[in-house]
Amino acid sequence: MIVTRLIGGLGNQLFQYAFGHSLARSTYQTLLIDDSAFIDYRLHPLAIDHFTISASRLSDADRSRVPGKFLRTPVGRALDKVSRFVPGYQGVLPVRREKPFGFRESLLARESDLYLDGYWQSEKFFPGLRGSLREEFQLREQPSETTRRLSAQMKSENSVAIHVRRGDYVTSAKAKQIYRTLDADYYRRCLLDLAAHETDLKLYLFSNDVPWCESNLDVGIPFTPVQHTDGATAHEDLHLIAQCRHVVIANSTFSWWGAYLGQLHPARRVYYPEPWFHPGTLDGSAMGCDDWISEASLEEQSSLKSSRRAA
């Protein structure tokens, strides 16, 4: 069996599930979820149950195979020790840990019986499974009437989802050390490039700081803030991002998944920030998908045009 440990926000949970799903498929094993970290985790809710995932929860019998450091209660750790002396006990699962953060080919090795501990933030951890994961990450329940109306509207237009994450990226000293705070220039460059290729664009804004966006992101194309959702219904926001034809994502796993789960279209353009993290912190070199457009490539194009004009 493959057991994947869930922790963090919705985007992280989807990455952790996706890597487990990939390894389980490639080794013909059962995927099980360990969500016990959420017993005493308060930063984000467990949100993966809003999707039609096929994996089951780790059973009490199988929990005895979880390495002791991941058992969240003193009772659990005690049972772990006792179970080792029970006839038929199969042993603690070996741990595959993503340390340091970032993609490495060695982490894809096919092995039976693993406990996964990491974030696995790259499509390279689950290559070729976009169609399968779209099935796994369909909404389990019907969304709100407003979400259904917006979804139909987005599908009928040359729609663009723009995700601007500020919040803790601006206020948290710890987050600011790792994550770049994307400025208005990043979004302007992406939107101006998109406007050079597409017409009749309809922009939809997803942000935890709409006033900042209204003051800083004017590129001559009006946008509609999506504000009927909250933290408890973030899965509906992700669903709506996926309905848009084009996406400008933030350095956020949330909008990463909104872009990844969107339906493919010949003219579709997805823009992502590069570098993802501050240089010298985490390795974000594998964050972008091969068919996406990086911030760095836009800067290269701009420099090339400037040099040609100067010549």
C-alpha positions in Angstrom: 0.0 0.0 0.0 0.9 3.6 -0.5 0.0 6.0 2.3 0.1 9.7 1.7 0.3 12.2 4.6 -1.9 15.3 4.1 -1.0 18.6 5.7 -1.3 22.3 4.7 -3.9 24.1 2.6 -6.0 22.8 -0.2 -3.3 23.1 -2.9 -0.8 21.2 -0.8 -3.4 18.5 -0.1 -4.0 18.0 -3.8 -0.3 17.7 -4.5 0.1 15.2 -1.8 -2.8 13.2 -3.1 -1.6 13.4 -6.7 1.9 12.0 -6.0 0.4 9.2 -3.9 -2.1 8.5 -6.7 0.7 8.3 -9.3 2.9 6.0 -7.3 -0.1 3.7 -6.4 -1.1 3.5 -10.1 2.5 2.8 -11.3 3.0 0.0 -8.7 -0.6 -1.5 -8.7 -1.1 -0.7 -5.1 -3.9 0.7 -3.0 -3.6 4.4 -2.1 -4.6 5.3 1.5 -4.8 8.8 3.1 -3.4 9.7 6.5 -5.2 12.8 7.6 -4.3 12.5 11.3 -2.1 15.7 11.1 -5.4 17.7 11.1 -6.2 16.6 14.6 -4.2 19.5 16.0 -3.6 21.6 12.9 -5.4 24.9 12.8 -4.0 26.9 9.9 -6.1 25.2 7.2 -9.1 22.8 7.2 -9.0 19.4 5.6 -10.6 20.1 2.3 -9.9 17.2 0.0 -13.2 15.5 0.8 -14.9 18.2 -1.4 -13.6 16.2 -4.4 -14.5 12.8 -5.8 -11.3 11.1 -4.7 -11.1 7.3 -5.0 -8.6 6.7 -2.2 -9.8 5.5 1.3 -8.7 6.6 4.7 -6.1 4.7 6.6 -7.8 2.0 8.7 -7.1 1.5 12.4 -5.5 -1.8 11.5 -3.2 -0.3 9.0 -2.4 2.7 11.3 -0.1 0.4 13.3 2.2 0.5 10.3 2.6 4.3 10.3 6.0 5.4 11.6 5.7 6.5 15.2 6.7 10.2 14.6 3.6 10.6 12.5 1.1 9.2 15.1 -0.5 12.3 16.5 -1.6 11.2 19.9 0.2 9.5 22.9 -2.3 6.6 22.6 -1.4 6.2 19.0 2.3 6.1 19.7 1.7 3.6 22.5 -0.3 1.3 20.2 2.4 1.6 17.6 4.9 0.2 20.0 2.6 -2.6 21.3 1.6 -3.7 17.7 5.1 -4.7 16.9 4.7 -7.7 19.2 1.3 -8.8 17.7 1.4 -11.9 15.5 1.0 -11.1 11.8 2.4 -7.6 12.3 3.9 -6.5 8.9 6.2 -3.8 10.1 6.4 0.0 9.9 6.2 1.4 6.5 9.4 2.9 5.1 9.2 6.7 4.7 9.8 8.5 1.4 10.5 12.1 2.5 10.9 15.1 0.2 14.0 16.6 1.9 15.2 19.0 0.7 12.1 20.5 -1.0 12.0 20.1 -4.8 11.8 17.6 -7.6 14.4 14.9 -7.9 14.1 11.9 -10.3 15.1 9.5 -7.5 11.8 10.3 -5.7 9.9 8.6 -8.5 11.4 5.1 -7.7 8.7 2.5 -7.7 8.5 0.6 -4.4 5.9 -1.3 -2.6 4.6 -0.2 0.8 5.6 3.4 1.4 4.6 6.3 3.6 4.9 9.6 1.8 5.9 12.8 3.7 6.4 15.9 1.6 4.8 18.5 -0.6 5.6 17.2 -4.1 4.9 20.5 -5.8 5.5 19.7 -9.5 3.7 18.0 -12.3 6.9 15.9 -12.7 5.8 14.0 -9.6 2.7 12.7 -11.5 3.5 12.9 -15.2 0.9 12.1 -17.7 -2.0 11.9 -15.2 -3.8 15.2 -15.8 -6.8 13.4 -17.2 -7.0 11.0 -14.3 -6.6 13.7 -11.7 -9.3 15.8 -13.4 -11.6 12.8 -12.6 -10.3 12.5 -9.0 -10.7 16.3 -8.4 -14.3 16.8 -9.6 -16.5 18.5 -7.1 -18.3 16.0 -5.0 -21.3 18.2 -4.2 -23.2 20.6 -6.4 -21.7 24.2 -5.9 -23.7 27.2 -5.1 -26.1 28.8 -7.6 -23.7 31.8 -8.0 -20.8 29.5 -8.7 -22.9 27.5 -11.3 -23.9 30.8 -13.0 -20.4 32.1 -13.1 -19.1 28.8 -14.3 -21.5 28.8 -17.3 -20.5 32.4 -18.1 -16.8 31.7 -18.0 -17.2 28.7 -20.3 -19.0 30.9 -22.9 -16.5 33.7 -22.9 -12.8 34.2 -23.7 -12.4 34.2 -19.9 -9.2 34.9 -17.8 -8.7 33.9 -14.2 -6.3 36.1 -12.3 -5.1 35.0 -8.9 -3.5 37.6 -6.6 -2.4 36.3 -3.2 -1.4 38.8 -0.6 -2.5 38.3 3.0 0.3 36.3 4.7 2.6 36.8 1.8 2.6 40.5 2.8 2.0 40.3 6.6 4.0 37.2 7.7 7.7 37.7 8.3 8.3 34.0 7.8 6.3 33.8 4.6 8.0 36.9 3.2 11.4 35.3 3.7 10.5 32.5 1.3 7.7 33.7 -1.1 8.1 36.6 -3.4 5.4 39.2 -3.1 4.3 39.6 -6.7 4.0 43.2 -7.7 1.6 44.8 -10.2 4.2 44.7 -13.0 4.1 40.9 -13.0 0.3 40.9 -13.7 0.5 43.7 -16.1 3.2 42.0 -18.2 1.1 38.8 -18.3 -2.1 40.5 -19.2 -0.6 42.7 -21.8 1.1 39.7 -23.4 -2.3 37.9 -23.4 -4.0 40.9 -24.9 -1.5 40.9 -27.7 -2.6 37.3 -28.6 -6.3 37.3 -27.7 -9.3 39.6 -28.0 -12.6 40.1 -26.2 -11.0 39.1 -22.9 -13.2 38.8 -19.8 -11.1 39.0 -16.6 -12.1 37.4 -13.3 -10.2 38.3 -10.2 -9.6 35.8 -7.3 -7.8 37.6 -4.4 -7.7 38.1 -0.7 -6.9 41.8 -1.3 -9.4 43.1 -3.8 -8.9 46.8 -2.9 -5.1 46.5 -3.7 -6.0 44.9 -7.1 -8.5 47.6 -7.9 -5.8 50.3 -7.2 -2.9 48.6 -8.9 -3.9 46.2 -11.7 -5.5 48.5 -14.3 -4.4 47.5 -17.8 -7.3 49.0 -19.6 -9.4 45.8 -19.3 -12.0 45.8 -16.5 -12.2 42.8 -14.2 -14.9 41.2 -12.1 -13.9 40.2 -8.5 -15.2 36.8 -7.4 -16.3 37.5 -3.9 -19.2 35.2 -3.0 -16.9 32.5 -1.6 -14.8 32.3 1.6 -12.3 29.9 3.2 -14.9 27.2 3.7 -15.8 27.2 0.0 -12.3 27.7 -1.5 -12.9 24.5 -3.5 -15.5 26.4 -5.5 -13.0 29.2 -6.3 -10.6 26.5 -7.5 -13.4 25.0 -9.6 -14.1 28.4 -11.1 -10.5 29.1 -12.0 -10.5 25.8 -13.9 -13.4 26.9 -16.0 -11.6 29.9 -17.4 -9.8 29.6 -20.8 -6.7 31.5 -19.7 -5.1 31.8 -16.2 -2.6 34.1 -14.6 -1.5 32.4 -11.4 0.2 33.6 -8.3 3.1 31.7 -6.7 0.4 29.7 -4.9 -0.4 26.0 -5.1 -4.1 27.0 -5.0 -4.1 28.8 -8.4 -1.5 26.2 -9.7 -4.2 23.6 -9.4 -6.9 25.8 -10.8 -4.8 26.2 -13.9 -3.7 22.6 -14.1 -7.3 21.3 -13.9 -8.6 23.6 -16.6 -9.8 22.1 -19.9 -7.1 22.2 -22.6 -7.8 24.6 -25.5 -5.5 25.2 -28.6 -5.2 29.0 -27.7 -5.0 28.5 -24.0 -2.4 30.5 -22.2 -1.3 30.0 -18.6 1.2 32.4 -17.0 3.2 31.6 -13.9 5.9 33.5 -11.8 9.5 32.6 -12.1 11.3 32.4 -9.8 8.6 31.0 -7.6 10.5 31.6 -4.3 13.1 34.0 -3.3 16.5 32.9 -4.7 18.5 30.9 -2.1 15.4 29.6 -0.3 13.5 26.7 -1.8 14.0 25.1 -5.2 11.0 26.1 -7.4 12.6 25.3 -10.7 10.0 22.5 -11.5 6.9 24.5 -10.5 5.8 25.4 -14.1 4.2 22.9 -16.5 5.8 22.5 -19.9 2.8 24.2 -21.7 2.7 27.2 -19.4 4.4 30.6 -20.0 6.9 31.8 -17.4 7.5 35.3 -16.1 11.1 34.8 -17.0 10.3 34.1 -20.7 8.3 37.3 -20.9 11.2 39.3 -19.5 13.5 37.6 -22.1 11.1 38.6 -24.9 11.0 42.2 -23.6 14.8 42.4 -23.4 15.1 41.0 -27.0 12.6 43.6 -28.3 14.5 46.4 -26.6 17.8 45.3 -28.0 16.4 45.1 -31.5 15.0 48.6 -31.2 18.3 49.9 -30.0 20.1 48.3 -32.9 
